[in-house]
Amino acid sequence: MTKIKEILVLHHSHLDVGYTHAQPILLELQKEYIDQALLLCEQTEDWPENCKFRWTCESSYVVLKWLETSDLRQIEKFKHYLHNGQMSISASFMHTAPLCSAEVLAKMLSAVKKLRDQFDIRIKTAIHHDVNGQPWPYSQLLMDAGVEFFMMGINVHFGGIPLTRPMAFHWEAPDKRKLLTFHGEHYSLFGQICNLHERDTQVIADGLAKYLKRFEDMPDYPFDFAYLTATNLPLYDNNPPDRELASLLRKWNEEGHEQTISFVTPEQLYERVKRHEQKLSVHAGDWTDYWNFGSASSAKEVKLSRKTKQGMKAVELLDAFEPIQELPYQIVKKQAWEQIQLFDEHTWGAFNSTTEPEHLNVAIQWMHKAHYAYQANSLTGFLLGKQMEKLAHNPLQSDKPEGLLLVNPSPATLTYEIRIPSAFQIEGCHLAADRMRHVLMNHERMESGDSYGTVELKPFSWREIPFQSMQIQEQANDIVVENGRIETPHHICTFDSTTGRITGVYDKKLKWHVLDSSSPWTFFQYVQETIDPLYHPEDRSTIFPRDIEKGNNSISVWNHEWKAKRSTYTSLKQCMVERAANSATLVLKWDAPGVSNLEQRITFFNYRPEIELKASFHKQDITTPEGTYFAFPLQLDKWQCHYDTAGQMVELDKEQLPGVCRDWITVDKQVSMYDGFKGVTLACPDAPLVQVGGFNFGKEQKEIPRDPNPLLLAWPMNNYWDTNYRAHQPGYASFTYVLSTFQNFDETQATMAGTRAITPVLALPVIHCAEGQSGQWIECKGDGAVLYDIKQAEDGNGVILRLVNVKNESVDTQLRFPKHHITSASVVNVLEEDKTVIENNSLESEGLLSNNGVHVSLKSKQMIHMRLHLTSA
């Protein structure tokens, strides 16, 4: 006898956008699966309650695609079975990688409102299978969307499992609210345990008996049921409804076994778990994902996607204050968002991507995946170009421009060095269509050409500067370049010009030698990591020797002791310093393993304290396991670390769930390491992966050792995954990082350092610019609250502002709109549904309204969404 009296089975497809089929094929199949499920619901509607066929659409994206082509009869049938409990829709848009920004996560949840309205249902559960975690702020956004129950089904392959499973607990969000969470088994495990393909109830009984023994060693498991999910094997992913499963379960139950087996939807599981919620433990922290190291197998596309998101942030800002209502523009905007979201989905390619990297299906699926990044970038570039031309009041055709338009779409103050591309000032005809060739958010800081000085751009502001008012700036005299030494008002960099080794980086303000001089590595040093052939075969199974049986029993098989061979430069080809008006750049060219034409550019400025680090190379075509790093050996003692994910700050170890990934992290913008006297922030605009404290891949550490003088590693490229992700990525690649120093760690300052690094100042020629002018859409005052998203409301009714408090204390912020009056304001949820009106005489609704401003109070780590109605001042 066992305490488990019932087996609850959730039947689903598991959406991978790719992997098993080319993406367009499987999306069409997924739509057909809904029709097949509806037929099975109809055929079993009169069956006993626990045997009725039930189907869960764990990704709302598929349902939205199905609705585009379904007739009214099928839609009404879907609605009927949603209401009778045989069909269910999860709030999860897709199974996403932690590349998502807070804006992307919020945008994905907008589908919840559409589906609630379409079907007149409550969608209060969310599911994520396969993936190994979700950014901590996602829990806040889910609850803001009315989600009450969160379900995970982690795949332990090249991954890890927090806490123990199966179990339920309360996941405490950054703002201290709690989301009831079921940490379930690997998806599809019911079919694997019970060998369903044999269609034999005795085989099912034998498999369940073996599985249920594990509950005897779980005295704290409070439930009398076991919950498992079923896919339709042999397709573990993207599989159709099992046409025989309902009959098999009915037969089982009629035979009178010790446990009954019942189909359930997420809502039904929620009701069973909720009965015991008072007994469940509470765990707070980031659910840091293991799997996303695979995104570095396509570093060029990840970089492009990150640029696209910055471009879309600017599009949304401009659209909020000067909306373009034309239908073609709105259609393109919807398409751009869809492509952004599809690239952030967790599937990268075909199941045989590393075992058969030249297979046609591998190539096909990668082309579709990459296309999401390139299509999103181009469509966003079109939208941004349209908005910028409108802001500049540029005609479609004209003579030579008269000035320059600069836009800062971010909440940080930016200092911009003006350099004017020659195309901006050539004589003759100028066309808006010609300017649209240049995708504005893709432009990187210009390093050559005349400097016309620097200009400070306030947050969310624009400025027009006539060309006639600009003067070429001579080289500043506060930068000194000597043999083996660069000195600016902020730093002293010393280097050996014969070896290229950087021997020191000194912060003049903090009087701090930043580098650990005893380390074998130096500042921004290139490292190639491979499996050491003296100890192991050069095969991915050396690092992770897959064992399906152990994986199904949540037993890790990471090889924590794998031996790595780490190589660096083989010879220095060139060492020189390039001097510009307001900066000096140490240029190093190398021969190095794994790459050719490696060039590193380290730039020190007089007008900003950050150090800009650029690396470019041609990646060699290597399919054996390999990682690429840039090292930063830091002189720190008793150090701590914070990183940001989906816009919120997380303290390494302390604010992570037990057992989640610590060996590497995916940063939204930046990572900071510091002790009580000094620290660094490394901003990562192009490549989001970092390792903290040393080379950690495969160690599966429960916490990161706080050894003095830690190594911080930027990790832009690898091909370690043995399936799904790319086996190689030959060709040109370039990456930018920005390093800044500080005395005392502050969450807001770190956030702004990252924001400055990732935000492109948007520059466009202005045709008519007789005199300079400037403007600011929003003024923000107050420390801690970050205005991370400004957009036109989805229904066109007002402007939506999203704020987050990145501090562990309450903060106040003042938002002013210099060119607008506020006619009304309200606090809304993430779905943009009104909650409370902000009055002009009360702070009861988290805000206080004035004519052209609003005062907002945010509790520790709180997110707030607001709707404002504005009129021009």
HELIX and SHEET records of a PDB file:
HELIX    1   1 GLN A   23  GLN A   43  1                                  21    
HELIX    2   2 GLU A   49  CYS A   51  5                                   3    
HELIX    3   3 SER A   60  THR A   69  1                                  10    
HELIX    4   4 LEU A   72  HIS A   83  1                                  12    
HELIX    5   5 ALA A  102  PHE A  119  1                                  18    
HELIX    6   6 PRO A  137  ASP A  144  1                                   8    
HELIX    7   7 LEU A  189  CYS A  194  1                                   6    
HELIX    8   8 LEU A  196  GLU A  198  5                                   3    
HELIX    9   9 THR A  201  LEU A  212  1                                  12    
HELIX   10  10 LYS A  213  ASP A  217  5                                   5    
HELIX   11  11 LEU A  245  GLU A  255  1                                  11    
HELIX   12  12 PRO A  266  LYS A  274  1                                   9    
HELIX   13  13 GLU A  277  LYS A  279  5                                   3    
HELIX   14  14 TRP A  291  SER A  298  5                                   8    
HELIX   15  15 ALA A  299  PHE A  321  1                                  23    
HELIX   16  16 LEU A  327  ASP A  344  1                                  18    
HELIX   17  17 LEU A  360  ALA A  392  1                                  33    
HELIX   18  18 SER A  422  PHE A  424  5                                   3    
HELIX   19  19 ALA A  432  ARG A  435  1                                   4    
HELIX   20  20 LEU A  440  ASN A  442  5                                   3    
HELIX   21  21 PHE A  467  SER A  469  5                                   3    
HELIX   22  22 ARG A  540  THR A  542  5                                   3    
HELIX   23  23 ILE A  548  ASN A  552  1                                   5    
HELIX   24  24 GLU A  747  ILE A  758  1                                  12    
SHEET    1   A 3 PHE A 225  ALA A 230  0                                        
SHEET    2   A 3 GLU A   6  HIS A  11  1                                        
SHEET    3   A 3 THR A 260  PHE A 263  1                                        
SHEET    1   B 2 TRP A  55  CYS A  57  0                                        
SHEET    2   B 2 MET A  87  ILE A  89  1                                        
SHEET    1   C 5 THR A 125  ASP A 130  0                                        
SHEET    2   C 5 PHE A 149  ILE A 154  1                                        
SHEET    3   C 5 LYS A 178  GLY A 184  1                                        
SHEET    4   C 5 MET A 167  GLU A 172 -1                                        
SHEET    5   C 5 VAL A 282  ALA A 284  1                                        
SHEET    1   D 2 GLN A 397  SER A 398  0                                        
SHEET    2   D 2 HIS A 430  LEU A 431 -1                                        
SHEET    1   E 4 LEU A 762  VAL A 766  0                                        
SHEET    2   E 4 GLY A 403  ASN A 408 -1                                        
SHEET    3   E 4 SER A 461  PRO A 466 -1                                        
SHEET    4   E 4 GLN A 773  GLN A 776 -1                                        
SHEET    1   F 2 LEU A 414  GLU A 417  0                                        
SHEET    2   F 2 THR A 454  LEU A 457 -1                                        
SHEET    1   G 5 VAL A 480  GLU A 482  0                                        
SHEET    2   G 5 ARG A 485  GLU A 487 -1                                        
SHEET    3   G 5 HIS A 491  PHE A 495 -1                                        
SHEET    4   G 5 ILE A 502  ASP A 507 -1                                        
SHEET    5   G 5 TRP A 512  HIS A 513 -1                                        
SHEET    1   H 6 ALA A 564  SER A 567  0                                        
SHEET    2   H 6 GLN A 525  ILE A 531 -1                                        
SHEET    3   H 6 GLU A 626  PRO A 633 -1                                        
SHEET    4   H 6 LEU A 711  ASN A 718 -1                                        
SHEET    5   H 6 LEU A 689  VAL A 692 -1                                        
SHEET    6   H 6 ILE A 665  THR A 666 -1                                        
SHEET    1   I 9 SER A 571  ARG A 579  0                                        
SHEET    2   I 9 SER A 583  ALA A 592 -1                                        
SHEET    3   I 9 VAL A 595  PHE A 605 -1                                        
SHEET    4   I 9 ILE A 611  LYS A 619 -1                                        
SHEET    5   I 9 GLY A 731  PHE A 742 -1                                        
SHEET    6   I 9 GLY A 679  ALA A 683 -1                                        
SHEET    7   I 9 GLN A 670  TYR A 674 -1                                        
SHEET    8   I 9 GLN A 640  THR A 645 -1                                        
SHEET    9   I 9 GLN A 648  GLU A 651 -1                                        
SHEET    1   J 4 GLU A 779  LYS A 781  0                                        
SHEET    2   J 4 VAL A 811  ARG A 816 -1                                        
SHEET    3   J 4 GLY A 853  LEU A 858 -1                                        
SHEET    4   J 4 GLY A 847  SER A 850 -1                                        
SHEET    1   K 5 ALA A 785  GLN A 792  0                                        
SHEET    2   K 5 VAL A 799  ASN A 805 -1                                        
SHEET    3   K 5 MET A 863  SER A 872 -1                                        
SHEET    4   K 5 HIS A 820  VAL A 828 -1                                        
SHEET    5   K 5 ASP A 834  VAL A 837 -1                                        
END                                                                             
